[in-house]
Amino acid sequence: MSALPVEWVLVIFYGPSAHRATYGRLGRQDGNKTYTKDYIQLSRRKAFIDAVTHFFPDIGDGGSASLTYKWPTGTAKGALVLLSSDRPHLKWETSVGAPQVWKMAPAPTAVSAETIPGNPAHIDIDDAENEFGLLKSRGAGQPYLIAIKLRDDPNTLQLRAYLNAPSSKYAWADMGLVPKSIRDLTAKTSQTSALAWSSVQSSGTAPTAEVNDALAQLRLSTSALSVIESLDAETAGDLAVYLKNPGSGLFFDPSRNHDAWLQLAAPDEQLALSTNAILEMLEARLQADAQGDATAETLEVSAEEVEAFTEQIAQENYGVPDAHATVKTRGSAQRAFANEVKANYGFSCAVTGIRKKEFLIASHIVPWSEDQSIRLDPANGVCLSLLVDKAFEKGYLLIDDSFAIRIDYDKVGDDEALREQLSRYDGISLMMPTAHPPKLDYLQRRRVLVSSVSG
């Protein structure tokens, strides 16, 4: 998963109150009520109430909103409660206990859900209290609990715990991994003032490592076109997405543990001046890549377009004009076409019999680029596995008018491994679909096209 823009952060000082709340409910022992909570208390201040009602509009008149707490290895149900007999609070299910990510563990590691070292299994209050007292001697420094609200991720909080000034044993959870703006928030907290929060201005799309590398090449190169042509299809697509809406501000990757933060500056002026030209080159590159069916099946789609194309197929209207065929439209059209073709063939390769769906492609007989009027025609498609699709696309494998498979050994040449793979299918009959068998006219056109390319 890539990093996403942050819009609100809550920091909680891990003092006795937070420890008692997250350690677990031990019941009342001799009238002691210190380990009976199933929530973290929040602030009554108007500024805080205004912030949470803005970022969690589902609170409404009921005074609470259901939440999902998330971390890389798990989730938990909870609630944000504003109206109660107690102060506002972040609640969790009593029977389950605090989210695992905020609890103690005997030996936390960089990949465990837990960060704070300690024995979470005591049932005696004095023993539970002692676990808090042992934190510093165990090298944990000062722990902090953090909740992150991501933009366009409603009613969800990403939870983490960090340690300020830990020993080297716990360097993987050091507060130094957190951006300065969040560290500044933690500096405002203490045992007597345990909460700090902040809204965050961030937007756009975060670049992947591959996109960052491409951007660096573009800054150094005198030929943007040569850089774009050198990119693989996925990176070219990701670069186009980034340049259309470049990210700025604070980002967070939910799939990562403590190294999840990314602080992005606005794109530099040099790149901004050439963005439109680079996008035009990328669009041309992506349009060319999208002609192939295997690539098209990996493209971004529009659910509305897929539904419209599916209806079009049902009405036997198979045309997709070039004037409307953007890269996303190509992906959507391929999705609708593939759904029909693969279902016709029982989700099985018509040559090899392979049934694993991730290995199957809906291959156009007359290529997408050759005829706008039959791009969605199920009779212009055959379900093939990956190697067979590539062999069919490049003319190594043909289908004759009797629906028999023919291998062009002249094309295969001296590649013995490829010859061995393809020769086993030479002469066998194509498995027929339940509907829309390949039209002979389409098969003949395919053979002519392959022949003309070879010539």
C-alpha positions as CSV (number, residue, x, y, z in Angstrom):
1,M,0.0,0.0,0.0
2,S,1.2,3.5,-0.7
3,A,1.3,6.5,1.7
4,L,-2.0,8.5,2.1
5,P,-2.6,12.1,3.1
6,V,-3.0,12.7,6.9
7,E,-5.7,15.2,8.1
8,W,-5.7,14.8,11.9
9,V,-3.3,13.4,14.6
10,L,-3.9,12.7,18.3
11,V,-1.0,12.1,20.6
12,I,-1.5,10.5,24.1
13,F,1.2,10.6,26.8
14,Y,1.6,7.1,28.2
15,G,1.4,7.8,31.9
16,P,-0.4,5.9,34.7
17,S,-3.8,6.8,33.3
18,A,-3.1,5.5,29.8
19,H,-1.3,2.4,31.2
20,R,-4.3,1.5,33.4
21,A,-6.8,2.0,30.6
22,T,-4.9,-0.1,28.0
23,Y,-3.5,-2.8,30.4
24,G,-6.9,-4.3,30.9
25,R,-9.9,-4.5,33.3
26,L,-8.8,-6.2,36.5
27,G,-12.0,-5.5,38.4
28,R,-12.4,-3.8,41.7
29,Q,-10.0,-5.2,44.3
30,D,-10.6,-3.9,47.8
31,G,-12.6,-1.1,46.3
32,N,-9.8,-0.1,43.9
33,K,-11.2,1.4,40.7
34,T,-7.9,2.1,38.8
35,Y,-8.2,-0.8,36.4
36,T,-11.9,-0.7,35.4
37,K,-11.9,1.5,32.3
38,D,-12.3,0.4,28.7
39,Y,-11.4,3.7,27.1
40,I,-8.9,6.5,26.9
41,Q,-10.2,9.8,28.2
42,L,-10.1,12.8,25.9
43,S,-10.5,16.5,26.2
44,R,-13.6,18.6,27.0
45,R,-12.1,21.7,25.4
46,K,-14.2,23.3,22.7
47,A,-11.3,23.3,20.3
48,F,-11.0,19.5,20.6
49,I,-14.8,18.9,20.3
50,D,-14.9,21.1,17.2
51,A,-12.0,19.2,15.6
52,V,-13.4,15.7,16.2
53,T,-16.9,16.7,15.0
54,H,-15.4,18.1,11.9
55,F,-13.3,15.0,11.1
56,F,-15.9,12.5,12.3
57,P,-19.2,14.0,11.2
58,D,-21.0,10.7,11.9
59,I,-21.0,11.7,15.6
60,G,-24.1,13.8,15.0
61,D,-26.8,14.3,17.6
62,G,-26.2,10.8,19.1
63,G,-22.9,12.0,20.6
64,S,-20.8,9.0,19.4
65,A,-19.5,7.4,16.2
66,S,-18.4,3.8,15.6
67,L,-14.7,3.5,14.8
68,T,-12.4,0.9,13.3
69,Y,-8.9,0.9,14.8
70,K,-6.2,-0.3,12.4
71,W,-2.5,-1.3,12.5
72,P,-0.5,-3.3,10.0
73,T,-1.4,-6.7,11.5
74,G,-4.9,-6.2,12.8
75,T,-8.0,-4.2,13.4
76,A,-10.4,-3.7,16.3
77,K,-13.8,-2.1,16.8
78,G,-14.4,0.9,18.9
79,A,-16.1,4.2,19.2
80,L,-15.5,7.9,19.7
81,V,-17.8,9.1,22.4
82,L,-18.5,12.8,23.1
83,L,-21.7,12.7,25.1
84,S,-21.3,10.6,28.3
85,S,-21.4,10.8,32.0
86,D,-17.6,10.9,31.9
87,R,-15.4,13.0,29.7
88,P,-15.2,12.4,25.9
89,H,-13.3,9.2,25.2
90,L,-12.0,6.6,22.7
91,K,-13.7,3.4,23.6
92,W,-13.0,-0.3,22.7
93,E,-15.0,-3.5,23.2
94,T,-14.9,-4.4,26.9
95,S,-14.7,-8.1,26.3
96,V,-11.8,-7.7,23.8
97,G,-9.8,-5.1,25.7
98,A,-7.6,-2.3,24.3
99,P,-6.4,-2.5,20.7
100,Q,-3.4,-4.9,20.6
101,V,-1.1,-2.2,19.2
102,W,-1.5,-0.1,22.4
103,K,-1.0,-3.0,24.8
104,M,2.2,-4.4,26.5
105,A,4.0,-7.5,25.3
106,P,6.8,-9.4,26.9
107,A,9.1,-9.1,23.9
108,P,7.9,-6.6,21.3
109,T,9.8,-6.4,18.0
110,A,9.8,-4.2,14.9
111,V,7.2,-6.5,13.3
112,S,5.0,-7.2,16.3
113,A,1.7,-5.4,16.8
114,E,2.9,-4.3,20.3
115,T,5.6,-1.8,21.0
116,I,5.6,-1.3,24.8
117,P,7.5,-4.0,26.7
118,G,5.9,-5.6,29.8
119,N,3.9,-8.5,31.1
120,P,0.2,-8.0,30.1
121,A,-1.0,-11.1,32.0
122,H,-1.1,-10.0,35.6
123,I,-4.5,-10.1,37.5
124,D,-3.3,-8.4,40.6
125,I,-3.4,-4.6,40.6
126,D,0.0,-4.1,42.4
127,D,1.7,-6.3,39.8
128,A,0.1,-4.4,36.9
129,E,1.2,-1.1,38.5
130,N,4.7,-2.5,38.8
131,E,4.8,-3.1,35.0
132,F,4.5,0.6,34.5
133,G,7.3,1.3,36.9
134,L,9.6,-1.1,35.1
135,L,9.3,0.6,31.7
136,K,12.4,2.8,31.8
137,S,14.6,0.0,33.3
138,R,13.5,-2.1,30.3
139,G,14.8,0.5,27.9
140,A,11.4,1.7,26.8
141,G,12.0,5.4,27.5
142,Q,8.7,7.3,27.4
143,P,6.0,5.7,25.4
144,Y,3.4,7.6,23.4
145,L,0.2,6.4,21.9
146,I,-0.7,7.9,18.5
147,A,-3.9,7.9,16.5
148,I,-3.9,9.0,12.8
149,K,-6.9,10.0,10.8
150,L,-6.3,9.7,7.0
151,R,-8.1,11.8,4.4
152,D,-11.0,10.0,2.7
153,D,-10.8,7.1,5.3
154,P,-14.0,7.8,7.3
155,N,-14.5,6.5,10.9
156,T,-11.0,4.9,10.9
157,L,-8.0,5.6,13.1
158,Q,-4.6,4.2,12.4
159,L,-3.0,3.4,15.7
160,R,0.7,3.2,16.6
161,A,2.9,3.4,19.7
162,Y,6.4,5.1,19.8
163,L,9.1,5.4,22.4
164,N,11.0,8.6,23.2
165,A,14.7,8.1,24.1
166,P,14.5,4.2,24.1
167,S,17.6,2.0,24.4
168,S,19.2,0.7,21.3
169,K,17.1,-2.5,21.7
170,Y,14.0,-0.5,20.8
171,A,15.5,1.9,18.3
172,W,13.0,0.6,15.7
173,A,10.2,2.4,17.6
174,D,12.2,5.6,18.3
175,M,10.1,8.8,18.3
176,G,12.8,10.1,15.9
177,L,11.1,8.2,13.1
178,V,8.1,10.5,13.4
179,P,8.0,13.9,11.5
180,K,9.0,16.9,13.5
181,S,5.5,18.3,13.5
182,I,4.3,15.3,15.4
183,R,7.3,15.3,17.7
184,D,6.4,18.9,18.5
185,L,2.9,17.6,19.5
186,T,4.4,15.0,21.9
187,A,6.5,17.8,23.5
188,K,3.2,19.5,24.5
189,T,2.1,16.5,26.5
190,S,3.0,15.3,30.1
191,Q,1.6,13.1,32.8
192,T,-0.7,16.0,33.9
193,S,-1.7,17.1,30.4
194,A,-1.7,13.9,28.5
195,L,-3.3,14.9,25.2
196,A,-2.3,16.9,22.1
197,W,-3.8,17.0,18.7
198,S,-3.5,18.8,15.4
199,S,-5.2,19.1,12.0
200,V,-2.9,18.6,9.1
201,Q,-2.9,20.2,5.6
202,S,-2.0,17.5,3.1
203,S,-3.3,16.4,-0.3
204,G,-2.6,14.7,-3.5
205,T,-0.8,11.5,-4.3
206,A,2.4,10.3,-2.7
207,P,5.2,9.1,-5.1
208,T,6.3,5.5,-5.0
209,A,10.1,4.8,-4.8
210,E,10.0,4.0,-8.5
211,V,8.2,7.3,-9.3
212,N,10.8,9.2,-7.2
213,D,13.6,7.5,-9.2
214,A,11.8,8.5,-12.4
215,L,11.4,12.1,-11.2
216,A,15.2,12.2,-10.4
217,Q,16.0,11.0,-13.9
218,L,13.7,13.6,-15.5
219,R,15.4,16.4,-13.6
220,L,18.9,15.2,-14.8
221,S,18.0,14.2,-18.3
222,T,18.0,16.5,-21.4
223,S,15.4,14.1,-23.0
224,A,12.2,13.5,-21.1
225,L,11.0,11.2,-23.8
226,S,13.9,8.8,-23.5
227,V,13.3,8.6,-19.7
228,I,9.6,7.9,-20.2
229,E,10.3,5.2,-22.9
230,S,12.7,3.5,-20.4
231,L,10.0,3.1,-17.7
232,D,8.0,-0.1,-17.2
233,A,4.3,0.2,-17.7
234,E,3.4,0.2,-14.0
235,T,5.9,3.0,-13.2
236,A,4.7,5.1,-16.2
237,G,1.2,4.8,-15.0
238,D,2.1,5.7,-11.4
239,L,4.1,8.7,-12.6
240,A,1.1,10.0,-14.6
241,V,-1.1,9.6,-11.6
242,Y,1.4,11.5,-9.4
243,L,2.0,14.3,-11.9
244,K,-1.8,14.9,-12.2
245,N,-2.1,15.4,-8.5
246,P,1.3,15.7,-6.8
247,G,1.3,15.2,-3.1
248,S,2.3,17.8,-0.5
249,G,2.2,17.7,3.3
250,L,2.2,14.8,5.7
251,F,1.5,11.3,4.5
252,F,1.2,7.9,6.2
253,D,1.5,4.3,4.9
254,P,-1.0,2.1,6.8
255,S,0.8,-1.1,5.7
256,R,4.0,-0.1,7.5
257,N,4.7,-0.1,11.2
258,H,6.9,2.6,12.8
259,D,8.5,3.8,9.5
260,A,5.2,4.8,8.0
261,W,5.6,8.6,7.7
262,L,6.4,10.7,4.7
263,Q,6.8,14.5,4.7
264,L,6.3,15.8,1.1
265,A,7.3,19.2,-0.2
266,A,5.5,20.8,-3.1
267,P,7.0,19.8,-6.5
268,D,10.0,21.9,-7.6
269,E,9.4,24.7,-10.1
270,Q,11.7,23.1,-12.7
271,L,9.4,20.0,-12.9
272,A,6.2,21.9,-12.6
273,L,7.0,23.9,-15.8
274,S,7.3,20.8,-17.9
275,T,4.5,18.8,-16.2
276,N,2.0,19.2,-19.1
277,A,4.5,18.1,-21.7
278,I,5.6,15.1,-19.7
279,L,2.0,14.1,-19.1
280,E,1.4,14.2,-22.9
281,M,4.3,11.9,-23.5
282,L,3.1,9.6,-20.7
283,E,-0.4,9.5,-22.1
284,A,1.0,8.6,-25.6
285,R,3.2,5.9,-24.0
286,L,0.3,4.4,-21.9
287,Q,-2.1,4.4,-24.9
288,A,0.5,2.4,-26.8
289,D,1.0,0.0,-23.9
290,A,-2.7,-0.4,-23.4
291,Q,-3.2,-2.0,-26.9
292,G,-2.1,-5.3,-25.5
293,D,-4.7,-7.4,-23.7
294,A,-2.5,-8.6,-20.9
295,T,-1.5,-5.0,-20.0
296,A,-5.0,-3.8,-20.4
297,E,-6.2,-6.2,-17.8
298,T,-3.9,-4.5,-15.2
299,L,-5.2,-0.9,-16.0
300,E,-7.3,1.2,-13.7
301,V,-11.0,0.9,-14.4
302,S,-14.2,2.9,-13.8
303,A,-17.0,0.9,-12.3
304,E,-19.5,3.0,-14.2
305,E,-17.8,2.4,-17.5
306,V,-17.5,-1.3,-16.9
307,E,-21.2,-1.4,-16.2
308,A,-22.0,0.6,-19.3
309,F,-19.8,-1.6,-21.5
310,T,-21.4,-4.7,-20.1
311,E,-24.8,-3.4,-21.0
312,Q,-23.4,-2.5,-24.5
313,I,-22.3,-6.1,-25.0
314,A,-25.7,-7.4,-24.0
315,Q,-27.2,-5.1,-26.6
316,E,-24.7,-6.5,-29.2
317,N,-23.2,-3.1,-29.7
318,Y,-19.4,-3.9,-29.8
319,G,-17.9,-0.6,-30.8
320,V,-15.5,1.6,-28.7
321,P,-14.5,4.7,-30.8
322,D,-10.9,5.8,-30.5
323,A,-12.1,9.3,-29.7
324,H,-13.4,8.0,-26.3
325,A,-10.8,5.4,-25.6
326,T,-8.6,6.9,-22.8
327,V,-6.3,4.6,-20.9
328,K,-8.9,4.2,-18.2
329,T,-11.6,3.5,-20.8
330,R,-9.3,0.8,-22.3
331,G,-9.1,-0.8,-18.9
332,S,-12.8,-0.6,-18.3
333,A,-13.6,-2.0,-21.8
334,Q,-11.2,-4.9,-21.3
335,R,-12.7,-5.7,-17.9
336,A,-16.2,-6.0,-19.4
337,F,-14.9,-7.9,-22.5
338,A,-12.8,-10.2,-20.3
339,N,-15.7,-11.0,-17.9
340,E,-17.8,-12.1,-20.9
341,V,-15.0,-14.0,-22.7
342,K,-13.6,-15.8,-19.7
343,A,-17.1,-16.9,-18.6
344,N,-17.8,-18.2,-22.1
345,Y,-14.7,-20.5,-21.8
346,G,-15.6,-21.5,-18.2
347,F,-12.6,-19.6,-16.9
348,S,-10.2,-22.1,-18.6
349,C,-7.5,-21.5,-21.2
350,A,-8.9,-22.8,-24.5
351,V,-5.5,-24.3,-25.4
352,T,-3.8,-25.5,-22.2
353,G,-6.8,-26.0,-19.9
354,I,-5.2,-23.9,-17.2
355,R,-7.9,-22.7,-14.7
356,K,-6.1,-20.4,-12.3
357,K,-7.8,-17.0,-12.9
358,E,-4.6,-15.0,-12.3
359,F,-3.0,-16.8,-15.3
360,L,-5.9,-16.1,-17.7
361,I,-6.2,-13.3,-20.3
362,A,-9.2,-12.5,-22.6
363,S,-7.2,-12.2,-25.9
364,H,-8.6,-10.3,-28.8
365,I,-8.4,-12.2,-32.1
366,V,-8.5,-9.1,-34.2
367,P,-6.4,-6.8,-32.1
368,W,-7.9,-3.9,-30.2
369,S,-5.9,-1.4,-32.3
370,E,-7.1,-2.8,-35.6
371,D,-10.9,-2.4,-35.5
372,Q,-12.9,0.0,-33.3
373,S,-16.3,-1.7,-34.2
374,I,-15.6,-5.1,-32.7
375,R,-13.6,-4.3,-29.6
376,L,-16.3,-5.7,-27.3
377,D,-17.5,-8.6,-29.5
378,P,-17.1,-11.8,-27.4
379,A,-16.7,-13.8,-30.7
380,N,-13.6,-11.7,-31.2
381,G,-12.1,-13.1,-28.0
382,V,-10.6,-16.3,-26.7
383,C,-9.6,-17.2,-23.1
384,L,-5.8,-17.9,-23.1
385,S,-3.2,-18.4,-20.4
386,L,-0.3,-15.9,-20.2
387,L,2.3,-17.7,-22.3
388,V,-0.2,-18.7,-24.9
389,D,-1.6,-15.2,-25.1
390,K,1.8,-13.8,-25.8
391,A,2.5,-16.5,-28.4
392,F,-0.9,-15.7,-30.0
393,E,-0.2,-12.0,-29.9
394,K,3.2,-12.3,-31.6
395,G,2.1,-14.9,-34.2
396,Y,4.0,-17.9,-32.8
397,L,0.7,-19.7,-32.3
398,L,-2.2,-19.5,-34.8
399,I,-5.8,-20.9,-35.0
400,D,-6.9,-22.3,-38.3
401,D,-10.4,-22.4,-39.8
402,S,-11.0,-25.9,-38.3
403,F,-10.1,-24.4,-34.9
404,A,-6.9,-26.4,-34.7
405,I,-3.8,-24.9,-33.1
406,R,-0.8,-24.4,-35.4
407,I,2.7,-23.4,-34.3
408,D,4.9,-21.2,-36.5
409,Y,8.2,-23.0,-36.0
410,D,10.0,-20.5,-38.3
411,K,9.2,-17.8,-35.7
412,V,10.2,-20.0,-32.8
413,G,13.6,-20.5,-34.4
414,D,16.3,-22.1,-32.3
415,D,14.7,-21.4,-28.9
416,E,14.5,-25.0,-27.8
417,A,12.8,-24.2,-24.5
418,L,10.0,-22.2,-26.3
419,R,9.7,-25.0,-28.9
420,E,9.2,-27.6,-26.2
421,Q,6.6,-25.5,-24.5
422,L,4.5,-24.7,-27.6
423,S,5.0,-27.9,-29.7
424,R,2.8,-30.0,-27.3
425,Y,-0.2,-27.9,-28.5
426,D,0.5,-28.1,-32.2
427,G,-2.5,-29.8,-33.9
428,I,-4.8,-30.0,-31.0
429,S,-8.3,-28.5,-31.2
430,L,-9.3,-25.3,-29.5
431,M,-11.7,-25.9,-26.7
432,M,-15.0,-24.4,-27.7
433,P,-16.9,-21.8,-25.6
434,T,-20.4,-22.2,-24.4
435,A,-21.4,-19.1,-26.4
436,H,-19.9,-16.8,-29.1
437,P,-17.4,-19.2,-30.7
438,P,-14.6,-17.4,-32.7
439,K,-15.7,-16.1,-36.0
440,L,-13.8,-17.5,-39.0
441,D,-13.5,-14.0,-40.5
442,Y,-11.7,-12.8,-37.3
443,L,-9.4,-15.8,-37.3
444,Q,-8.5,-15.2,-41.0
445,R,-7.9,-11.5,-40.4
446,R,-5.6,-12.4,-37.5
447,R,-3.5,-14.7,-39.7
448,V,-3.2,-12.0,-42.4
449,L,-2.1,-9.4,-39.8
450,V,0.5,-11.7,-38.4
451,S,1.7,-12.7,-41.8
452,S,2.0,-9.0,-42.9
453,V,4.0,-8.2,-39.7
454,S,6.3,-11.1,-40.4
455,G,6.8,-10.0,-44.0
